[in-house]
Amino acid sequence: MSRFVAVLFALVLLVPTLGYAQQTRYISDELSLDMRAGPGNQYRIQRMVPAGTRVQVVDQDSGWSRVRLGDGAEGWVLSRLLSGEPSARSQLSGAQSSLAEAQDENSQLRESLAEAETRIDELEAVLAETSSERDTLEQRMEQASRGLQLHEENEELKKEVIDLRREIQDLSQETERLRDSNDQRWFIVGSGVLAFGIIMGLILPRLRVRRRNSWGSGGL
């Protein structure tokens, strides 16, 4: 019977604990808060909890709250010294920390922006240089095209010169042939004239002799 009573008493003590929903609270703006071994000032102080510390409330009893710290330690503190929101000091510290992070991020962004602007300037310089090289290449290509055109024209002129030389050579050969033919004609004509002169030189004296003889016989 005594065991049953003891178990029933233990269950009665555990029911409030099991039925209590854990809540997150913060130590108020006091410099520090005594965390005691039990719900009352008569219990020994376990440690001093700094203001703004986040705690988990696991039980309450007569104006005291049993809290659990981040490292797992548990103890009792006055409920009225707990707050549902972080303390102003903690919020200020968080705000200052956020401001420092924002300033650091802003500084990094400025550095990144400066690097980006430098990179843009470098790319613009490279682009300008590339454009200049492109213009130079286009000029060279144009000159090469003109040179190729002149080369082709030169080759055409060379072909025309060769054709003209051939024509001149053909004309020279034709002229030489005609000259040889003309010389042959004149040679033949001259030979004919010479032969005619020789024949006449042989014939005319005989004709004269005959005439004389005819004339002499007629006079007798």
Secondary structure, DSSP 8 states (H G I E B T S, - for coil): -HHHHHHHHHHHHHHHHHHS--EEEEE-SSSEEEEESSSSTTS-EEEEEETT-EEEEEEEETTEEEEE-TTS-EEEEEGGGEESS--HHHHHHHHHHHHHHHHHHHHHHHHHHHHHHHHHHHHHHHHHHHHHHHHHHHHHHHHHHHHHHHHHHHHHHHHHHHHHHHHHHHHHHHHHHHHHHHHHHHHHHHHHHHHHHHHHHHHHHHHHHHHHHHHHHHH-
